Amino acid sequence: MKPHERFYAFEEDFRDPYARDRDRVLHCSSFRRLEYKTQVFLNHEGDYFRTRLTHSLEVSQIARTLSRMLDLNETLAEVIALSHDLGHTPFGHVGGEELDRQLKSDGQVLGFEHNFQSFRVLTRLEKRYKHFDGLNLTFATLEGVLKHSYPYKKPFLEELEIQYDLKKHPSLEAMVVDHADAIAYTSHDIDDGVKYGLISFKDLFQDPLCQKVDEMVQKEGIQREEKLYRHRFVAGLIKILVEDVIKNSEEEVKKYRQKTPIVATLEADQKLPVGFSKETDRALKILKKLLFNKLYTHEKIARKMYAGKQCIKGLYRAFREDRDLLPVYQKELFSVRKEERVIADYIASMTDRYAMKTYHEIYGLSL
């Protein structure tokens, strides 16, 4: 069996292919480790903060709702959503950016990219079968993870150009996941940020979209000073964004669904049929800019992220200088994979606390 053919080969099973994919992802170790990987806030400082695991579950829930309302395949959207962050490093995006810098400084031109790493987790790094690597998932799931974020022309995808045609969009379900991801992290970062005093509603009310949500919540009879207000605000923001995607997408999606009732794919130069309205898309970009300036660059977050970045850098350089610092099973991989990539894969698989514990053991310091 050729490597790419195994994605289509399945033993007899009472589940449909995408339900089988979902179950395999849910039971893999990389999915469980998401519980202790940072979303935005380091989760060991408070039990309330979202992690990569809770974020993935929230994206999955929104993606299922959108898919159901657009008459798409809920289970395919669900498994793409559950898988889309499996490749993230410890310490959120800054961890991935630092690992990318370290790899490129060592001559690895592809560097590190979390979407591609998620694909590698599903196809190479998880081991569940004797004769091949990966979880043996369907093509639609793998393509959705690899290409759910537009545009697709990225250096790491060049080697997959033939199998995963970059001239075509992925399934409509993958497009749904991309928008569910944006809805989830925007609304829930606001929830976490307000809860821990890193951004205030006074800041948020400068934004037109947040003003619209505020009006909706107050019509429910809930005042800004009430404890319940934050919960209703977050729910209201999700409601507005979800309803906008449904309203703006349903007619276009229907056209493609009639032509290809199973998994619709489009040419890359065709307009994406799933998305926000132009008005909401602009409003969301303005809100994201506000969150960047007021929340994501807050000194409390910046300091912790800087510490995480130093941890990633320290681990990578230590493992490169002395391979005996690595576990035996990692060193055995040097015979089949480049040393730099083995080290990067090992670091990327770590949880935040395991990365910090390992850094402490090596350097005898506390971050």
Secondary structure, 3 states (H helix, E strand, C coil): CCHHHHHHCCCCCCCCHHHHHHHHHHCCHHHHHHHHCECCCCHHHCCCCCEHHHHHHHHHHHHHHHHHHCCCCHHHHHHHHHHCCCCCCCCHHHHHHHHHHHHHHCCCCCCCCHHHHHHHHHHHHCECCCCCCECCCCHHHHHHHHHCCCCCCCHHHHHHCCCCCCCECCCHHHHHHHHHHHHHHHHHHHHHHHHCCCCCHHHHCCCHHHHHHHHHHHHCCCCCCCCHHHHHHHHHHHHHHHHHHHHHHHHHHHHHHHHCCCCCCCECCCCCCCCCCHHHHHHHHHHHHHHHHHHHCCHHHHHHHHHHHHHHHHHHHHHHHCHHHCCHHHHHHHHCCCHHHHHHHHHHHCCHHHHHHHHHHHHCCCC
